[in-house]
């Protein structure tokens, strides 16, 4: 089954806009909930994971979906091909689930790890003991299952299926 180019462009564009709202909430969070987040990023170490998660969410969650919205519109328009609905749905869902999962876990681990460093430093914990404490608090993102990597793989699989759908539309002609 196939759809018009406008349908898939709108779907990917809508997800990009929803992700923009999520990104704005993620940006505003420190202002209203916990202003220490800026110090966790500035302090380096694991605190920068939070920044990396936010940055990747903006790049993939907004820019990536916006780019695919454009491609889902322009490729069928220019070539006369059609997009496979099944592959496009898998692309949309897997890319969004993977993006949300991986970036949220990175952000959460960065926040928890960074605030743990701040708390332990304030308590006077020896610098050599802090990495062990931080690791025990954020191990859920890497042990026993590497959840961030799994979510990144899910997103990558979605992108691969989307590229296949777009190449198919590029090569196929309308019936």
Secondary structure, 3 states (H helix, E strand, C coil): CEECHHHHHHHHHHHHHHHHHHHHHHHHHHHHCCCCHHHHHHCCHHHHHHHHHHHHHHHHHHHHHHHHHHHHHHHHHHHCCCEEHHHHHHHHHHHHHHHHHHHHHHHHHHHHHHHHHHHHHHHCCCHHHHHHHHHHHHHHHCCCCCHHHHHHHHHHHHHHHHHHHHHHHHHCCCC
